[in-house]
Amino acid sequence: MPNIKSAIKRVKVSETKNLRNRMIKSAMRTTVKKFETAVVAGTADAQLLAATSGAVDKAATKGVIHKNAANRKKARLAKRLAKAAQ
C-alpha cells in the first residue's frame, strides 16, 4: 500500500476507472453474444445489429476499446448478419 497521499489517490482513482471500464466492456460483450446467438437461431435483424453496434460504439467512445477495433467488430457483425440472411 502506498504511503504518499497522491499515490493513495491514484490507487483509488485507478480502481474506480477499472471498474467502470470492466462494466462497459462486459455490457458490450453481452450484447455481442446476444446478437451472435440470434444469428445462429435465425432471429437476428437490423434492429438488433443497431443495438449491438451502439454498445460497441459506446465502448469505443469511452476509450475501453480502440475505434478501429470497434469498426472492425461492427463490420464483422454486419457481414455475419448478411451471410445469415442468405
PDB file of N, CA, C and O in Angstrom, chain B, residues numbered from 101:
ATOM      1  N   MET B 101       0.850  -1.184   0.000  1.00  0.00           N
ATOM      2  CA  MET B 101       0.000   0.000   0.000  1.00  0.00           C
ATOM      3  C   MET B 101       0.891   1.241   0.000  1.00  0.00           C
ATOM      4  O   MET B 101       1.862   1.301   0.754  1.00  0.00           O
ATOM      5  N   PRO B 102       0.577   2.216  -0.823  1.00  0.00           N
ATOM      6  CA  PRO B 102       1.415   3.419  -0.885  1.00  0.00           C
ATOM      7  C   PRO B 102       1.269   4.286   0.361  1.00  0.00           C
ATOM      8  O   PRO B 102       0.232   4.288   1.025  1.00  0.00           O
ATOM      9  N   ASN B 103       2.335   5.020   0.656  1.00  0.00           N
ATOM     10  CA  ASN B 103       2.338   5.903   1.820  1.00  0.00           C
ATOM     11  C   ASN B 103       2.039   7.349   1.446  1.00  0.00           C
ATOM     12  O   ASN B 103       1.529   8.115   2.263  1.00  0.00           O
ATOM     13  N   ILE B 104       2.357   7.719   0.214  1.00  0.00           N
ATOM     14  CA  ILE B 104       2.204   9.103  -0.221  1.00  0.00           C
ATOM     15  C   ILE B 104       0.733   9.360  -0.584  1.00  0.00           C
ATOM     16  O   ILE B 104       0.063   8.513  -1.174  1.00  0.00           O
ATOM     17  N   LYS B 105       0.261  10.542  -0.216  1.00  0.00           N
ATOM     18  CA  LYS B 105      -1.150  10.887  -0.395  1.00  0.00           C
ATOM     19  C   LYS B 105      -1.578  10.818  -1.865  1.00  0.00           C
ATOM     20  O   LYS B 105      -2.651  10.300  -2.176  1.00  0.00           O
ATOM     21  N   SER B 106      -0.755  11.331  -2.754  1.00  0.00           N
ATOM     22  CA  SER B 106      -1.115  11.323  -4.171  1.00  0.00           C
ATOM     23  C   SER B 106      -1.127   9.902  -4.734  1.00  0.00           C
ATOM     24  O   SER B 106      -1.930   9.584  -5.611  1.00  0.00           O
ATOM     25  N   ALA B 107      -0.241   9.057  -4.231  1.00  0.00           N
ATOM     26  CA  ALA B 107      -0.211   7.664  -4.681  1.00  0.00           C
ATOM     27  C   ALA B 107      -1.444   6.907  -4.193  1.00  0.00           C
ATOM     28  O   ALA B 107      -1.978   6.055  -4.903  1.00  0.00           O
ATOM     29  N   ILE B 108      -1.890   7.223  -2.981  1.00  0.00           N
ATOM     30  CA  ILE B 108      -3.105   6.608  -2.445  1.00  0.00           C
ATOM     31  C   ILE B 108      -4.298   6.996  -3.314  1.00  0.00           C
ATOM     32  O   ILE B 108      -5.142   6.159  -3.635  1.00  0.00           O
ATOM     33  N   LYS B 109      -4.361   8.285  -3.695  1.00  0.00           N
ATOM     34  CA  LYS B 109      -5.453   8.746  -4.545  1.00  0.00           C
ATOM     35  C   LYS B 109      -5.411   8.063  -5.907  1.00  0.00           C
ATOM     36  O   LYS B 109      -6.451   7.664  -6.430  1.00  0.00           O
ATOM     37  N   ARG B 110      -4.226   7.924  -6.485  1.00  0.00           N
ATOM     38  CA  ARG B 110      -4.093   7.275  -7.783  1.00  0.00           C
ATOM     39  C   ARG B 110      -4.603   5.838  -7.729  1.00  0.00           C
ATOM     40  O   ARG B 110      -5.229   5.376  -8.683  1.00  0.00           O
ATOM     41  N   VAL B 111      -4.350   5.129  -6.644  1.00  0.00           N
ATOM     42  CA  VAL B 111      -4.843   3.764  -6.496  1.00  0.00           C
ATOM     43  C   VAL B 111      -6.362   3.752  -6.488  1.00  0.00           C
ATOM     44  O   VAL B 111      -6.981   2.927  -7.160  1.00  0.00           O
ATOM     45  N   LYS B 112      -6.973   4.673  -5.724  1.00  0.00           N
ATOM     46  CA  LYS B 112      -8.437   4.748  -5.662  1.00  0.00           C
ATOM     47  C   LYS B 112      -9.038   5.090  -7.023  1.00  0.00           C
ATOM     48  O   LYS B 112     -10.017   4.478  -7.450  1.00  0.00           O
ATOM     49  N   VAL B 113      -8.442   6.072  -7.699  1.00  0.00           N
ATOM     50  CA  VAL B 113      -8.958   6.506  -8.996  1.00  0.00           C
ATOM     51  C   VAL B 113      -8.828   5.387 -10.029  1.00  0.00           C
ATOM     52  O   VAL B 113      -9.744   5.146 -10.815  1.00  0.00           O
ATOM     53  N   SER B 114      -7.685   4.709 -10.019  1.00  0.00           N
ATOM     54  CA  SER B 114      -7.488   3.632 -10.998  1.00  0.00           C
ATOM     55  C   SER B 114      -8.443   2.473 -10.742  1.00  0.00           C
ATOM     56  O   SER B 114      -8.911   1.844 -11.691  1.00  0.00           O
ATOM     57  N   GLU B 115      -8.742   2.180  -9.482  1.00  0.00           N
ATOM     58  CA  GLU B 115      -9.711   1.129  -9.172  1.00  0.00           C
ATOM     59  C   GLU B 115     -11.106   1.510  -9.671  1.00  0.00           C
ATOM     60  O   GLU B 115     -11.826   0.671 -10.212  1.00  0.00           O
ATOM     61  N   THR B 116     -11.479   2.764  -9.489  1.00  0.00           N
ATOM     62  CA  THR B 116     -12.789   3.236  -9.946  1.00  0.00           C
ATOM     63  C   THR B 116     -12.895   3.157 -11.461  1.00  0.00           C
ATOM     64  O   THR B 116     -13.895   2.680 -11.996  1.00  0.00           O
ATOM     65  N   LYS B 117     -11.853   3.630 -12.154  1.00  0.00           N
ATOM     66  CA  LYS B 117     -11.866   3.604 -13.615  1.00  0.00           C
ATOM     67  C   LYS B 117     -11.833   2.178 -14.141  1.00  0.00           C
ATOM     68  O   LYS B 117     -12.466   1.866 -15.150  1.00  0.00           O
ATOM     69  N   ASN B 118     -11.094   1.314 -13.457  1.00  0.00           N
ATOM     70  CA  ASN B 118     -11.031  -0.088 -13.867  1.00  0.00           C
ATOM     71  C   ASN B 118     -12.398  -0.740 -13.767  1.00  0.00           C
ATOM     72  O   ASN B 118     -12.789  -1.503 -14.651  1.00  0.00           O
ATOM     73  N   LEU B 119     -13.127  -0.448 -12.702  1.00  0.00           N
ATOM     74  CA  LEU B 119     -14.475  -0.991 -12.519  1.00  0.00           C
ATOM     75  C   LEU B 119     -15.409  -0.496 -13.625  1.00  0.00           C
ATOM     76  O   LEU B 119     -16.181  -1.274 -14.186  1.00  0.00           O
ATOM     77  N   ARG B 120     -15.335   0.800 -13.933  1.00  0.00           N
ATOM     78  CA  ARG B 120     -16.181   1.384 -14.971  1.00  0.00           C
ATOM     79  C   ARG B 120     -15.866   0.770 -16.333  1.00  0.00           C
ATOM     80  O   ARG B 120     -16.773   0.430 -17.093  1.00  0.00           O
ATOM     81  N   ASN B 121     -14.589   0.633 -16.633  1.00  0.00           N
ATOM     82  CA  ASN B 121     -14.187   0.042 -17.914  1.00  0.00           C
ATOM     83  C   ASN B 121     -14.652  -1.405 -18.025  1.00  0.00           C
ATOM     84  O   ASN B 121     -15.105  -1.833 -19.087  1.00  0.00           O
ATOM     85  N   ARG B 122     -14.543  -2.158 -16.933  1.00  0.00           N
ATOM     86  CA  ARG B 122     -14.998  -3.551 -16.946  1.00  0.00           C
ATOM     87  C   ARG B 122     -16.493  -3.644 -17.177  1.00  0.00           C
ATOM     88  O   ARG B 122     -16.957  -4.537 -17.886  1.00  0.00           O
ATOM     89  N   MET B 123     -17.255  -2.729 -16.586  1.00  0.00           N
ATOM     90  CA  MET B 123     -18.709  -2.735 -16.762  1.00  0.00           C
ATOM     91  C   MET B 123     -19.076  -2.452 -18.217  1.00  0.00           C
ATOM     92  O   MET B 123     -19.955  -3.106 -18.778  1.00  0.00           O
ATOM     93  N   ILE B 124     -18.402  -1.479 -18.822  1.00  0.00           N
ATOM     94  CA  ILE B 124     -18.696  -1.131 -20.213  1.00  0.00           C
ATOM     95  C   ILE B 124     -18.318  -2.273 -21.137  1.00  0.00           C
ATOM     96  O   ILE B 124     -19.072  -2.617 -22.047  1.00  0.00           O
ATOM     97  N   LYS B 125     -17.147  -2.864 -20.908  1.00  0.00           N
ATOM     98  CA  LYS B 125     -16.691  -3.963 -21.760  1.00  0.00           C
ATOM     99  C   LYS B 125     -17.587  -5.186 -21.591  1.00  0.00           C
ATOM    100  O   LYS B 125     -17.870  -5.889 -22.561  1.00  0.00           O
ATOM    101  N   SER B 126     -18.029  -5.437 -20.370  1.00  0.00           N
ATOM    102  CA  SER B 126     -18.914  -6.571 -20.114  1.00  0.00           C
ATOM    103  C   SER B 126     -20.259  -6.382 -20.813  1.00  0.00           C
ATOM    104  O   SER B 126     -20.799  -7.322 -21.396  1.00  0.00           O
ATOM    105  N   ALA B 127     -20.797  -5.162 -20.754  1.00  0.00           N
ATOM    106  CA  ALA B 127     -22.072  -4.873 -21.422  1.00  0.00           C
ATOM    107  C   ALA B 127     -21.927  -5.054 -22.930  1.00  0.00           C
ATOM    108  O   ALA B 127     -22.828  -5.579 -23.585  1.00  0.00           O
ATOM    109  N   MET B 128     -20.803  -4.622 -23.474  1.00  0.00           N
ATOM    110  CA  MET B 128     -20.564  -4.775 -24.905  1.00  0.00           C
ATOM    111  C   MET B 128     -20.509  -6.257 -25.276  1.00  0.00           C
ATOM    112  O   MET B 128     -21.139  -6.686 -26.243  1.00  0.00           O
ATOM    113  N   ARG B 129     -19.759  -7.026 -24.509  1.00  0.00           N
ATOM    114  CA  ARG B 129     -19.633  -8.456 -24.787  1.00  0.00           C
ATOM    115  C   ARG B 129     -20.977  -9.163 -24.691  1.00  0.00           C
ATOM    116  O   ARG B 129     -21.275 -10.049 -25.491  1.00  0.00           O
ATOM    117  N   THR B 130     -21.790  -8.771 -23.713  1.00  0.00           N
ATOM    118  CA  THR B 130     -23.105  -9.381 -23.541  1.00  0.00           C
ATOM    119  C   THR B 130     -23.985  -9.135 -24.756  1.00  0.00           C
ATOM    120  O   THR B 130     -24.645 -10.054 -25.240  1.00  0.00           O
ATOM    121  N   THR B 131     -24.000  -7.903 -25.253  1.00  0.00           N
ATOM    122  CA  THR B 131     -24.833  -7.606 -26.418  1.00  0.00           C
ATOM    123  C   THR B 131     -24.321  -8.321 -27.666  1.00  0.00           C
ATOM    124  O   THR B 131     -25.109  -8.757 -28.505  1.00  0.00           O
ATOM    125  N   VAL B 132     -23.005  -8.440 -27.783  1.00  0.00           N
ATOM    126  CA  VAL B 132     -22.441  -9.154 -28.932  1.00  0.00           C
ATOM    127  C   VAL B 132     -22.831 -10.631 -28.867  1.00  0.00           C
ATOM    128  O   VAL B 132     -23.179 -11.230 -29.884  1.00  0.00           O
ATOM    129  N   LYS B 133     -22.772 -11.211 -27.677  1.00  0.00           N
ATOM    130  CA  LYS B 133     -23.163 -12.616 -27.530  1.00  0.00           C
ATOM    131  C   LYS B 133     -24.643 -12.819 -27.835  1.00  0.00           C
ATOM    132  O   LYS B 133     -25.012 -13.811 -28.463  1.00  0.00           O
ATOM    133  N   LYS B 134     -25.493 -11.892 -27.399  1.00  0.00           N
ATOM    134  CA  LYS B 134     -26.925 -11.979 -27.710  1.00  0.00           C
ATOM    135  C   LYS B 134     -27.143 -11.926 -29.218  1.00  0.00           C
ATOM    136  O   LYS B 134     -27.958 -12.670 -29.764  1.00  0.00           O
ATOM    137  N   PHE B 135     -26.406 -11.038 -29.883  1.00  0.00           N
ATOM    138  CA  PHE B 135     -26.523 -10.923 -31.336  1.00  0.00           C
ATOM    139  C   PHE B 135     -26.085 -12.215 -32.015  1.00  0.00           C
ATOM    140  O   PHE B 135     -26.752 -12.697 -32.930  1.00  0.00           O
ATOM    141  N   GLU B 136     -24.967 -12.774 -31.569  1.00  0.00           N
ATOM    142  CA  GLU B 136     -24.455 -13.998 -32.182  1.00  0.00           C
ATOM    143  C   GLU B 136     -25.396 -15.177 -31.978  1.00  0.00           C
ATOM    144  O   GLU B 136     -25.572 -15.991 -32.884  1.00  0.00           O
ATOM    145  N   THR B 137     -26.004 -15.279 -30.799  1.00  0.00           N
ATOM    146  CA  THR B 137     -26.959 -16.365 -30.586  1.00  0.00           C
ATOM    147  C   THR B 137     -28.210 -16.161 -31.438  1.00  0.00           C
ATOM    148  O   THR B 137     -28.807 -17.131 -31.905  1.00  0.00           O
ATOM    149  N   ALA B 138     -28.609 -14.903 -31.640  1.00  0.00           N
ATOM    150  CA  ALA B 138     -29.759 -14.623 -32.501  1.00  0.00           C
ATOM    151  C   ALA B 138     -29.444 -14.966 -33.950  1.00  0.00           C
ATOM    152  O   ALA B 138     -30.316 -15.442 -34.678  1.00  0.00           O
ATOM    153  N   VAL B 139     -28.218 -14.731 -34.372  1.00  0.00           N
ATOM    154  CA  VAL B 139     -27.824 -15.075 -35.744  1.00  0.00           C
ATOM    155  C   VAL B 139     -27.873 -16.586 -35.928  1.00  0.00           C
ATOM    156  O   VAL B 139     -28.368 -17.075 -36.944  1.00  0.00           O
ATOM    157  N   VAL B 140     -27.366 -17.315 -34.962  1.00  0.00           N
ATOM    158  CA  VAL B 140     -27.379 -18.777 -35.043  1.00  0.00           C
ATOM    159  C   VAL B 140     -28.816 -19.297 -35.048  1.00  0.00           C
ATOM    160  O   VAL B 140     -29.141 -20.237 -35.774  1.00  0.00           O
ATOM    161  N   ALA B 141     -29.672 -18.677 -34.231  1.00  0.00           N
ATOM    162  CA  ALA B 141     -31.074 -19.099 -34.165  1.00  0.00           C
ATOM    163  C   ALA B 141     -31.875 -18.626 -35.372  1.00  0.00           C
ATOM    164  O   ALA B 141     -32.970 -19.127 -35.629  1.00  0.00           O
ATOM    165  N   GLY B 142     -31.332 -17.667 -36.111  1.00  0.00           N
ATOM    166  CA  GLY B 142     -32.023 -17.161 -37.283  1.00  0.00           C
ATOM    167  C   GLY B 142     -33.019 -16.064 -36.981  1.00  0.00           C
ATOM    168  O   GLY B 142     -33.874 -15.764 -37.813  1.00  0.00           O
ATOM    169  N   THR B 143     -32.926 -15.454 -35.799  1.00  0.00           N
ATOM    170  CA  THR B 143     -33.868 -14.407 -35.423  1.00  0.00           C
ATOM    171  C   THR B 143     -33.241 -13.017 -35.419  1.00  0.00           C
ATOM    172  O   THR B 143     -33.870 -12.052 -34.987  1.00  0.00           O
ATOM    173  N   ALA B 144     -32.013 -12.912 -35.895  1.00  0.00           N
ATOM    174  CA  ALA B 144     -31.331 -11.614 -35.891  1.00  0.00           C
ATOM    175  C   ALA B 144     -31.918 -10.708 -36.967  1.00  0.00           C
ATOM    176  O   ALA B 144     -32.308 -11.165 -38.042  1.00  0.00           O
ATOM    177  N   ASP B 145     -31.974  -9.402 -36.653  1.00  0.00           N
ATOM    178  CA  ASP B 145     -32.469  -8.433 -37.617  1.00  0.00           C
ATOM    179  C   ASP B 145     -31.627  -7.160 -37.529  1.00  0.00           C
ATOM    180  O   ASP B 145     -30.697  -7.077 -36.726  1.00  0.00           O
ATOM    181  N   ALA B 146     -31.954  -6.188 -38.345  1.00  0.00           N
ATOM    182  CA  ALA B 146     -31.194  -4.939 -38.404  1.00  0.00           C
ATOM    183  C   ALA B 146     -31.307  -4.154 -37.100  1.00  0.00           C
ATOM    184  O   ALA B 146     -30.374  -3.451 -36.713  1.00  0.00           O
ATOM    185  N   GLN B 147     -32.438  -4.273 -36.432  1.00  0.00           N
ATOM    186  CA  GLN B 147     -32.627  -3.552 -35.172  1.00  0.00           C
ATOM    187  C   GLN B 147     -31.674  -4.075 -34.096  1.00  0.00           C
ATOM    188  O   GLN B 147     -31.106  -3.295 -33.332  1.00  0.00           O
ATOM    189  N   LEU B 148     -31.504  -5.383 -34.042  1.00  0.00           N
ATOM    190  CA  LEU B 148     -30.576  -5.975 -33.082  1.00  0.00           C
ATOM    191  C   LEU B 148     -29.139  -5.606 -33.428  1.00  0.00           C
ATOM    192  O   LEU B 148     -28.321  -5.374 -32.539  1.00  0.00           O
ATOM    193  N   LEU B 149     -28.835  -5.553 -34.725  1.00  0.00           N
ATOM    194  CA  LEU B 149     -27.496  -5.131 -35.166  1.00  0.00           C
ATOM    195  C   LEU B 149     -27.239  -3.691 -34.748  1.00  0.00           C
ATOM    196  O   LEU B 149     -26.132  -3.361 -34.323  1.00  0.00           O
ATOM    197  N   ALA B 150     -28.245  -2.829 -34.862  1.00  0.00           N
ATOM    198  CA  ALA B 150     -28.086  -1.430 -34.473  1.00  0.00           C
ATOM    199  C   ALA B 150     -27.818  -1.301 -32.969  1.00  0.00           C
ATOM    200  O   ALA B 150     -26.988  -0.493 -32.552  1.00  0.00           O
ATOM    201  N   ALA B 151     -28.512  -2.087 -32.170  1.00  0.00           N
ATOM    202  CA  ALA B 151     -28.299  -2.045 -30.721  1.00  0.00           C
ATOM    203  C   ALA B 151     -26.901  -2.534 -30.365  1.00  0.00           C
ATOM    204  O   ALA B 151     -26.238  -1.972 -29.494  1.00  0.00           O
ATOM    205  N   THR B 152     -26.466  -3.582 -31.044  1.00  0.00           N
ATOM    206  CA  THR B 152     -25.134  -4.125 -30.794  1.00  0.00           C
ATOM    207  C   THR B 152     -24.062  -3.133 -31.232  1.00  0.00           C
ATOM    208  O   THR B 152     -23.072  -2.933 -30.528  1.00  0.00           O
ATOM    209  N   SER B 153     -24.256  -2.517 -32.383  1.00  0.00           N
ATOM    210  CA  SER B 153     -23.305  -1.516 -32.863  1.00  0.00           C
ATOM    211  C   SER B 153     -23.239  -0.330 -31.916  1.00  0.00           C
ATOM    212  O   SER B 153     -22.171   0.248 -31.714  1.00  0.00           O
ATOM    213  N   GLY B 154     -24.361   0.031 -31.343  1.00  0.00           N
ATOM    214  CA  GLY B 154     -24.380   1.121 -30.371  1.00  0.00           C
ATOM    215  C   GLY B 154     -23.565   0.807 -29.133  1.00  0.00           C
ATOM    216  O   GLY B 154     -22.865   1.675 -28.612  1.00  0.00           O
ATOM    217  N   ALA B 155     -23.650  -0.429 -28.656  1.00  0.00           N
ATOM    218  CA  ALA B 155     -22.873  -0.830 -27.485  1.00  0.00           C
ATOM    219  C   ALA B 155     -21.378  -0.825 -27.800  1.00  0.00           C
ATOM    220  O   ALA B 155     -20.559  -0.428 -26.972  1.00  0.00           O
ATOM    221  N   VAL B 156     -21.038  -1.269 -29.002  1.00  0.00           N
ATOM    222  CA  VAL B 156     -19.636  -1.284 -29.416  1.00  0.00           C
ATOM    223  C   VAL B 156     -19.127   0.149 -29.561  1.00  0.00           C
ATOM    224  O   VAL B 156     -18.009   0.456 -29.147  1.00  0.00           O
ATOM    225  N   ASP B 157     -19.943   1.024 -30.147  1.00  0.00           N
ATOM    226  CA  ASP B 157     -19.563   2.430 -30.294  1.00  0.00           C
ATOM    227  C   ASP B 157     -19.385   3.104 -28.939  1.00  0.00           C
ATOM    228  O   ASP B 157     -18.478   3.916 -28.756  1.00  0.00           O
ATOM    229  N   LYS B 158     -20.244   2.767 -28.002  1.00  0.00           N
ATOM    230  CA  LYS B 158     -20.143   3.357 -26.662  1.00  0.00           C
ATOM    231  C   LYS B 158     -18.829   2.962 -26.002  1.00  0.00           C
ATOM    232  O   LYS B 158     -18.181   3.785 -25.355  1.00  0.00           O
ATOM    233  N   ALA B 159     -18.438   1.700 -26.166  1.00  0.00           N
ATOM    234  CA  ALA B 159     -17.170   1.250 -25.594  1.00  0.00           C
ATOM    235  C   ALA B 159     -15.998   1.990 -26.242  1.00  0.00           C
ATOM    236  O   ALA B 159     -15.025   2.327 -25.568  1.00  0.00           O
ATOM    237  N   ALA B 160     -16.094   2.241 -27.541  1.00  0.00           N
ATOM    238  CA  ALA B 160     -15.025   2.964 -28.234  1.00  0.00           C
ATOM    239  C   ALA B 160     -14.997   4.430 -27.799  1.00  0.00           C
ATOM    240  O   ALA B 160     -13.924   5.009 -27.629  1.00  0.00           O
ATOM    241  N   THR B 161     -16.172   5.027 -27.621  1.00  0.00           N
ATOM    242  CA  THR B 161     -16.249   6.425 -27.204  1.00  0.00           C
ATOM    243  C   THR B 161     -15.655   6.613 -25.814  1.00  0.00           C
ATOM    244  O   THR B 161     -14.991   7.613 -25.545  1.00  0.00           O
ATOM    245  N   LYS B 162     -15.896   5.653 -24.941  1.00  0.00           N
ATOM    246  CA  LYS B 162     -15.386   5.735 -23.578  1.00  0.00           C
ATOM    247  C   LYS B 162     -13.904   5.368 -23.486  1.00  0.00           C
ATOM    248  O   LYS B 162     -13.292   5.519 -22.429  1.00  0.00           O
ATOM    249  N   GLY B 163     -13.333   4.893 -24.577  1.00  0.00           N
ATOM    250  CA  GLY B 163     -11.911   4.571 -24.580  1.00  0.00           C
ATOM    251  C   GLY B 163     -11.596   3.178 -24.080  1.00  0.00           C
ATOM    252  O   GLY B 163     -10.436   2.871 -23.804  1.00  0.00           O
ATOM    253  N   VAL B 164     -12.602   2.329 -23.957  1.00  0.00           N
ATOM    254  CA  VAL B 164     -12.374   0.973 -23.474  1.00  0.00           C
ATOM    255  C   VAL B 164     -11.737   0.122 -24.573  1.00  0.00           C
ATOM    256  O   VAL B 164     -10.845  -0.685 -24.307  1.00  0.00           O
ATOM    257  N   ILE B 165     -12.206   0.312 -25.814  1.00  0.00           N
ATOM    258  CA  ILE B 165     -11.570  -0.344 -26.954  1.00  0.00           C
ATOM    259  C   ILE B 165     -11.217   0.729 -27.978  1.00  0.00           C
ATOM    260  O   ILE B 165     -11.777   1.825 -27.956  1.00  0.00           O
ATOM    261  N   HIS B 166     -10.301   0.413 -28.863  1.00  0.00           N
ATOM    262  CA  HIS B 166      -9.856   1.363 -29.881  1.00  0.00           C
ATOM    263  C   HIS B 166     -10.943   1.527 -30.935  1.00  0.00           C
ATOM    264  O   HIS B 166     -11.711   0.601 -31.195  1.00  0.00           O
ATOM    265  N   LYS B 167     -11.002   2.708 -31.538  1.00  0.00           N
ATOM    266  CA  LYS B 167     -12.066   2.979 -32.514  1.00  0.00           C
ATOM    267  C   LYS B 167     -11.951   2.073 -33.732  1.00  0.00           C
ATOM    268  O   LYS B 167     -12.969   1.689 -34.307  1.00  0.00           O
ATOM    269  N   ASN B 168     -10.735   1.724 -34.137  1.00  0.00           N
ATOM    270  CA  ASN B 168     -10.579   0.819 -35.273  1.00  0.00           C
ATOM    271  C   ASN B 168     -11.035  -0.595 -34.911  1.00  0.00           C
ATOM    272  O   ASN B 168     -11.593  -1.304 -35.748  1.00  0.00           O
ATOM    273  N   ALA B 169     -10.798  -0.995 -33.679  1.00  0.00           N
ATOM    274  CA  ALA B 169     -11.272  -2.308 -33.220  1.00  0.00           C
ATOM    275  C   ALA B 169     -12.798  -2.333 -33.209  1.00  0.00           C
ATOM    276  O   ALA B 169     -13.411  -3.343 -33.552  1.00  0.00           O
ATOM    277  N   ALA B 170     -13.403  -1.219 -32.814  1.00  0.00           N
ATOM    278  CA  ALA B 170     -14.863  -1.130 -32.807  1.00  0.00           C
ATOM    279  C   ALA B 170     -15.415  -1.221 -34.229  1.00  0.00           C
ATOM    280  O   ALA B 170     -16.393  -1.925 -34.477  1.00  0.00           O
ATOM    281  N   ASN B 171     -14.782  -0.505 -35.160  1.00  0.00           N
ATOM    282  CA  ASN B 171     -15.234  -0.551 -36.554  1.00  0.00           C
ATOM    283  C   ASN B 171     -15.070  -1.945 -37.143  1.00  0.00           C
ATOM    284  O   ASN B 171     -15.933  -2.412 -37.887  1.00  0.00           O
ATOM    285  N   ARG B 172     -13.980  -2.602 -36.818  1.00  0.00           N
ATOM    286  CA  ARG B 172     -13.746  -3.961 -37.304  1.00  0.00           C
ATOM    287  C   ARG B 172     -14.806  -4.911 -36.759  1.00  0.00           C
ATOM    288  O   ARG B 172     -15.340  -5.747 -37.487  1.00  0.00           O
ATOM    289  N   LYS B 173     -15.101  -4.770 -35.473  1.00  0.00           N
ATOM    290  CA  LYS B 173     -16.104  -5.632 -34.838  1.00  0.00           C
ATOM    291  C   LYS B 173     -17.486  -5.423 -35.451  1.00  0.00           C
ATOM    292  O   LYS B 173     -18.209  -6.388 -35.699  1.00  0.00           O
ATOM    293  N   LYS B 174     -17.852  -4.167 -35.694  1.00  0.00           N
ATOM    294  CA  LYS B 174     -19.157  -3.861 -36.295  1.00  0.00           C
ATOM    295  C   LYS B 174     -19.241  -4.399 -37.720  1.00  0.00           C
ATOM    296  O   LYS B 174     -20.279  -4.915 -38.132  1.00  0.00           O
ATOM    297  N   ALA B 175     -18.158  -4.278 -38.463  1.00  0.00           N
ATOM    298  CA  ALA B 175     -18.156  -4.787 -39.841  1.00  0.00           C
ATOM    299  C   ALA B 175     -18.320  -6.299 -39.858  1.00  0.00           C
ATOM    300  O   ALA B 175     -19.037  -6.835 -40.703  1.00  0.00           O
ATOM    301  N   ARG B 176     -17.676  -6.978 -38.952  1.00  0.00           N
ATOM    302  CA  ARG B 176     -17.783  -8.438 -38.898  1.00  0.00           C
ATOM    303  C   ARG B 176     -19.195  -8.865 -38.501  1.00  0.00           C
ATOM    304  O   ARG B 176     -19.715  -9.854 -39.017  1.00  0.00           O
ATOM    305  N   LEU B 177     -19.815  -8.117 -37.579  1.00  0.00           N
ATOM    306  CA  LEU B 177     -21.185  -8.431 -37.178  1.00  0.00           C
ATOM    307  C   LEU B 177     -22.147  -8.237 -38.346  1.00  0.00           C
ATOM    308  O   LEU B 177     -23.022  -9.070 -38.581  1.00  0.00           O
ATOM    309  N   ALA B 178     -21.983  -7.136 -39.074  1.00  0.00           N
ATOM    310  CA  ALA B 178     -22.853  -6.864 -40.226  1.00  0.00           C
ATOM    311  C   ALA B 178     -22.652  -7.916 -41.300  1.00  0.00           C
ATOM    312  O   ALA B 178     -23.613  -8.354 -41.932  1.00  0.00           O
ATOM    313  N   LYS B 179     -21.427  -8.318 -41.508  1.00  0.00           N
ATOM    314  CA  LYS B 179     -21.124  -9.340 -42.501  1.00  0.00           C
ATOM    315  C   LYS B 179     -21.768 -10.666 -42.107  1.00  0.00           C
ATOM    316  O   LYS B 179     -22.297 -11.389 -42.951  1.00  0.00           O
ATOM    317  N   ARG B 180     -21.715 -10.968 -40.826  1.00  0.00           N
ATOM    318  CA  ARG B 180     -22.307 -12.218 -40.337  1.00  0.00           C
ATOM    319  C   ARG B 180     -23.827 -12.202 -40.489  1.00  0.00           C
ATOM    320  O   ARG B 180     -24.424 -13.224 -40.827  1.00  0.00           O
ATOM    321  N   LEU B 181     -24.455 -11.055 -40.243  1.00  0.00           N
ATOM    322  CA  LEU B 181     -25.894 -10.931 -40.416  1.00  0.00           C
ATOM    323  C   LEU B 181     -26.291 -11.075 -41.881  1.00  0.00           C
ATOM    324  O   LEU B 181     -27.281 -11.731 -42.203  1.00  0.00           O
ATOM    325  N   ALA B 182     -25.515 -10.460 -42.759  1.00  0.00           N
ATOM    326  CA  ALA B 182     -25.797 -10.548 -44.194  1.00  0.00           C
ATOM    327  C   ALA B 182     -25.658 -11.981 -44.692  1.00  0.00           C
ATOM    328  O   ALA B 182     -26.451 -12.434 -45.519  1.00  0.00           O
ATOM    329  N   LYS B 183     -24.666 -12.685 -44.198  1.00  0.00           N
ATOM    330  CA  LYS B 183     -24.449 -14.069 -44.593  1.00  0.00           C
ATOM    331  C   LYS B 183     -25.591 -14.961 -44.096  1.00  0.00           C
ATOM    332  O   LYS B 183     -26.029 -15.878 -44.792  1.00  0.00           O
ATOM    333  N   ALA B 184     -26.065 -14.673 -42.874  1.00  0.00           N
ATOM    334  CA  ALA B 184     -27.155 -15.476 -42.311  1.00  0.00           C
ATOM    335  C   ALA B 184     -28.478 -15.202 -43.020  1.00  0.00           C
ATOM    336  O   ALA B 184     -29.346 -16.074 -43.072  1.00  0.00           O
ATOM    337  N   ALA B 185     -28.636 -14.006 -43.563  1.00  0.00           N
ATOM    338  CA  ALA B 185     -29.874 -13.641 -44.251  1.00  0.00           C
ATOM    339  C   ALA B 185     -30.025 -14.364 -45.589  1.00  0.00           C
ATOM    340  O   ALA B 185     -31.137 -14.496 -46.100  1.00  0.00           O
ATOM    341  N   GLN B 186     -28.929 -14.825 -46.150  1.00  0.00           N
ATOM    342  CA  GLN B 186     -28.990 -15.500 -47.456  1.00  0.00           C
ATOM    343  C   GLN B 186     -29.542 -16.890 -47.352  1.00  0.00           C
ATOM    344  O   GLN B 186     -29.657 -17.586 -48.360  1.00  0.00           O
TER     345      GLN B 186
END
